[in-house]
Amino acid sequence: MRVATPKSAKKQADIPNLLAKVRALNMEFELVNSTPVGTAKLAIDRVAIRNELARLNAVVDKIFSSARSDKTKAGAAKPAQTPQALVLDTAEDLIKKGHLLDASTFQEAMGWKTRQAISKAVEDRRVFAIMHKSARYYPAFYADPRYDRTHLEAVAKQLADLPGGAKLQFFLTRKGSLGGKTPLEALAAGLFVKVKAVAAAFAEVPLQG
C-alpha cells in the first residue's frame, strides 16, 4: 500500500541550533564591545549593532510573554506576585506606600537645593513624574542607594516621550530579555547597557549613545 507523503512539512524551530547561534552572537558582541572605537565607521557600526540588539530584545520579550500566557492557559500555577503589582495600584496607593514622593520630599531625598533642579531634570527627561490631583509625584527609587542615579536617568531619558505611567511600568515590570528581572533589578545587578537597550525597544526609538 502506498502511503501519501505531504508535499511540504511545516518547518519546526530547531531550539538547540538557535541556542548555539545565540551563544555565538553573545561572544561576537562581547568582542565588538571590548574593541576600542578607533574610527568613525566602527562607532557607527557599533550603534547599528546596538539598534539591532534592541529589536532582538523586543522579540525575546514577546516570546517570554507568550510562553507565560501558554502556561496560564494550560492551567499552570499563578506566578508569585511581582513588582508589576505596584503598577496596578492607584497613584494614591503608591503615594501612601511611599513609592511616589511629592516635590518637596523628592527634592530633599535627592539632595537638591532648589525646586528648579527637579524641573530641569524633568525637562531633560532624566526624571519623570506621575500626575495626581493636579500635583506631580516622583518615583522614590531615584533616591534608592541600590541604584546608580546616572543609570536611572539615562534609562529614563531613553524612554523619550512616553507618559510617566508607562515609564513607571517599564521600570517595575519583569522582562524576558532581562532574564525575568525587572529593569530596576537588572540595574542593581549592573546590567545598565542591557537595560538601556531594552528601554529603547520598549519606547520604539533608536538607542542613544
LINQUIMO-V443947 format. One record per helix or strand of 2 or more residues. SS is the DSSP state (~ for helix, > for strand). FROM is the first residue (numbers start at 1). LEN is the number of residues. If there is no record, write none. Layout:
{{SS,FROM,LEN} {SS,FROM,LEN}}
This chain:
{{~,15,20} {~,40,34} {~,84,5} {~,91,6} {>,100,3} {~,103,8} {~,115,9} {>,129,4} {>,135,5} {~,140,4} {~,149,10} {~,164,9} {>,174,2} {~,176,3} {>,181,2} {~,183,6} {~,192,12}}
